[in-house]
Amino acid sequence: MDSLAPKKILHIDMDAFYASVEQMDNPELQGKPLAVGGGGERGVVAAASYEARKFGVRSAMSGVQARRNCKNLIFVKPRFSRYKEISKMIRAIFYEYTDLVEPLSLDEAFLDVTENKKNNPSATLIAEEIRDKIFTVVGLRASAGISNSKFVAKIASDINKPNGQKTIAPEEVEAFLEELPIEKFFGIGKVTASKMYQLGIFEGKDLKEKSKDFLIKHFKNSGAHYYQLVRGLYQSEVKPNRIQKSVATEHTFNKNLTSEIFMMDRLEAIAEELESRLQKSKIAGKTITLKIKYSDFTLQTRSKTLPFFVKDKNILLETVKELLFQEKVKESVRLLGISVSNLNNTSDKDEKVMDIQLKFEF
């Protein structure tokens, strides 16, 4: 095959995955506004059904706000073991078509079908077939994006959601990117987007007008990335052996914590749980990060990199204690978390495809 020929990349994304699993397993929930998560004072929405989304309910929203938005909202607790079970079934379908599968989470993945096990030259038809098979075998709906790069395929998968797909052919990519709002580009978050607005950059076409030197001047190394991205030149390979980058545990508390003594007590329990996860995964890490979310929802992280790999609770706790007392906690705290990164894992086992799920407290 010609190495210069365009790649055929799919992005398959399950529709409202957690909520759809709950509705599938409990027919009484079908067609009703549903949130997976906690509806209490400290609860957080992990996922929302499309019926709930019509009322503005979305993931990461507080349970209290979600109930304000939708009076008839039904809350169910997440069942991650069930979601993982379904995810493995879906992934097995992917492998019927290609071994080049890069899972991003339990409910989405990239597939390189440039050369595929079905010898089907049409990536669009493969996406349709995969979506139909997922519905037949699993009972859930999926959407898909098809293009010559991961970046464009991922954006395309959102266009006709739910239960739809969109193909952006290679010759259409440049025009598609020119019309794309700047905040939808990879690597452009709220802060960067705001800076771009000030520079008169609102869409891809505005970004494309800027020279490479201009972008590097204002955005440093990322400027070169943006220059390539908007021209469809950024090509990232589908990586089937995606390695876990971090392991994290965090707890949201029923009452805000105001004393470092109480915080250390909670951090000990978090460190113990994290130690268990590290041991189960048979990995260790050098960089330990303390995550603090305050009562006003502002977030702060403090990190330290050690000269050796650790997974022992006592070392984790000693490092976190140092990070906690590094500077005074500015106000009451609603959430604490510990993560370990800079890992020693080189395994490509299926269980290590993604970062370990953060826990929701209810």
N, C-alpha and C positions, 0 to 999 in steps of 0.2 A: 504493500500500500504506500502511496505517496506521503512522505512525512510532512509535506507542506500543505496537504489537504486539510480543510477545516475539521476540527473535532466535532463530534456529536455528543453534546452533554445534556443530560436530563437532571432536573431538580424535582424530586417527588416530595410533596408536602401533604401530610394527612390533614384533613379538615377538622378543626376543633378537636384534636385527638383525644385528650383526657375526657372531655365532656361527651364526645361521641361514643367512647367505650362505655361510659356510665349509662348512656341512653340505650345502647345496644343490649347491655346486660340486664337492664331494668326497663321493660317496655312502658311502664307507667310514667317514665320520665321523658319519653319521646314527645317532641313537639312543644315541650315546656321550657321556660327560661331557667337554665341550670348553671351553677357555678361550682367548680371543683375547688375546694379550699375551705377557709373558715369564715363564718359569718358573724363571729363575735366581735367584741371591742378590739381585739388584737389580731383578728383573722385577716388573711390575705387571699385574694383570688389567684389561684394557680392557672385556671383556664375557664373559659366561658363558652357556652353553646351559642350558636348563631341567633337563637331566639332571645338570649340575654344580651347579645351584642347590639341588638336593635335599640336597647335602652341605654347604651353607652357603657355597659359592663365590660371590663377588659382585664387581662392578666396583670398582676402586680397592684391592682387597685385594692384599697382596704375593704374589708367585708362590710363595714358600716356604710361607706360611700356606695358600695354596690347595692345594698338594700335600699338606700335612698333613691337610687336611680330606677330600681325595679322592685316594686312592692311585693310582687309575687315570686321573687327569685327563690329558687330551691338550692340549698347548699348540700353538697356531699363531700365527705372526706376523700382525699386522693388514695388510690391503691397502686402504688408504684410497681409492686410485684406483678400485678395484672397488666399494667401498661407495658412492662418489659416483656412479658409473655407474648402479648399481641405484636409488639415491635419485632420480636424474633421471627414470628410467622411472616410478617411483611418483608423482612430482610431476606428470608428464604426465597421469596418470589423474585426479589431483585437478582439474586445469584443464579436464577434460571436463565437470565439474559446476559449477564456479564460478571466477571470477578472484580472489575474495577468499580467498587462501591465504596463511597466515603460517607458514612453516617455522620450527621451533625448533632443529632440528638435522637431520642426515642421515636420521634415522629417525622423526621425528614432526612434526606440523603441525596448526594450527587451520584449519578451513574454515568460512566463513559461508555457509550454504545457505538462508538466509531467502528469497532469490530465487535460483533456480538455473537452469542452462542446460537441465535436463531437465524443468522445470516440474512437479517432483514436490513436492507439499505435505508429504510425510512425511520428516523428517530421519532418522528411524529406518530407513526403507527405503533411503534414499540411503546411509547408513553400511553397511548390509548389502551393497548393490550394489557399493560401492567396495571393500569387503573381499574380496568374491568376485572382482572384476575383478583386484585385485592378485595374488590367488593364481593365477588363470588365466593372466595375462600374465607375471607375474614368477616365480611359484612359491613365494612366501613368505606367511606368515600375519600378519595385523594385528589389533589390537583397537581398539575405538572407544568414546568417551564422547559422549553427546549431551545437550545441555541448552541453557539460554538465556544462558549466560555461559561464557567461556573457563575461568574458575576451576573451576566445577562440572563442565564437560565433561572437563577434564583429570583430575580426581579420579575421575570415573565410568569413564574408560577403563582404570583399574587394577582395577576391581571383578571383572570376569569374565575377566581374563587367564589363560592365553593364548587367542587365537583366539575372543574373545567380545566382547560389547558391552553397554552399559548406558545406558538412557535415564532421565534425571531430568527429569520434566515440570515446567514453571514452577510449578504448584500444589504440587509435592512438594519444591521446593528448600529452603524454610525449615525443614521438618521434617528433611530430610536433613542440613542444616548443623548443626542442633541436636545431632544424634547424632555428629557428626564429631569425632574426637580433635583436640585443639587443635594438635598438631604438624603436622597435615596442611594447615593453613591457609597460604595464600601469605604470605610475609614473616615467618613464625614459625619461626625456627631453634631449635637446642638451647638457646642462652642465653636467648632470649625465652620459650621454652616452660618452662624451669626457673623463671623469674621468675613466670610465670603460675600454675604449680603452687603456688608459695608464696602466691599470692593466692587460691587455691581455684578456679582456672580450669583444668578438665581437658578439657571438651568444649564444643562450640559453645553449648549451652544455658547453661553457666556464663558464657561470654563475653557472651552476649546479656543476661544479667541485670545486667551492669555498665553504668552510665550512660556517656554520651559523655565527660562531664567527668572521671569516674574513670579511664577509659582514657587520656585525654590527659594526665592528671596522672602516671600511671605509665609511659606509653609515648610521651609527647610527640606529635609529628605522626603517628606510626604508629597511635596510639590511635584517631584519627578513621577511619583506613583499616580497622582491625579492626571498628569499630562498624558501618560500612557493609557490610563483607564478610559478617559473620555474619547479616545481614538480607537478603542477596541483592541488595543495592542497588548493589554495585560492578559496573559494566558497562564493560569495556574492549573497544574495537573490534578486530576482526581486521585486522591491518595487513599488507597484501600486500607492501609495499616496506620490509621490515624491514632497517634499515641495520646493517652491521657496526660494532660498538662498540670492538673492540680487536683487535690482532694480537699474538700471543705465541709465543715459542719457549722451551722449557725442556729441560734435559738432566739425567738421573739418572746418577750416576757409579758405576763399578764399585768404586771405593774412596773412602771419605770424604776430603774435603779439609779440611786443618787450617790451611793457610797462605793468606793473602790473595793472595800472589804467584801461587800455583797457580790460585786462583779467578779472577784477572784473565785468566790464560791461557785458561781455559775460557770466560769471558765474552766474550772476543774472538771466538771461534768462534761463539758464540750470537748475538752482535751482527751478525756477517757473514751468518748465515743469516736473521736477522730483516730485515736490509737487503734481502736478495734477495726476501723475501716482500712487503715494502712496495712495492718497485719493481714487482714482478709485478702487484700489486693496484692500482698507480698511486695510492697514498694515502700520507699522512703524518700525524703526530700531534704533539701538544704535551706530553702527559703520559707520562713514562717511569717504569716501575715495575720495581724489582728484587725478585725473589722468591727467598727463601732457605728451604730446608727442611733442618732439622738432623737429626742421626743419631737423635734421640729422636722424630722425626716432627713436632715443633712447627714451625709455619710463621710466617715473618715477611715483611712487605712494606715497602718503602721507596720513596716516590714523589717526583718533582719535575716541576712544570709549567713549561715554557719559554715565553717570549713569542712564539715562532715555531714553525711546523710543521717537523718533521725526519723524515728517513728515511735520513740518511747514517750509515754505520757508525761513523765517527770521532766524530761528535757523540753518538751513542748510547753509545759506549764511554766517552767522557769524562764523561758524566752518570752512568752506572752506576758508574764508578770513584768519583765523589764520594759516591754513595749507599752504596757498599760500605764506604768509610772514614768514613762518618758516625758510626758507633759500632762498637765492637769486636765482631767475630763471637764469639758466646758459647761455641760448641763446634764440633765437626767437622760438616761440611756434606755432605749426600748429594745435594742437588739445587739447581740454580741456574736461574733463568729471567728473561727480560726481556720486558716487554710495553709496547706503545705504545697509548695511548687518546687520547680527546679528538681524534678524527680529523677530517680535512677532507673526508671522503667524503660526497657527496650522491647518488651513483649508486644506482640500484635494480636493478643487474644481478644476475642469478641467482647468480653466483659470490660475491656479497657478502651473501648471506642470513644467514650465521652467522659467529660468530667462528672464525678459522682453527684447525684441529685442533691440539691440543698433541701433541707427539711422545712416543712411548714408546721408551725405551732398553732394549735387551735384552743 
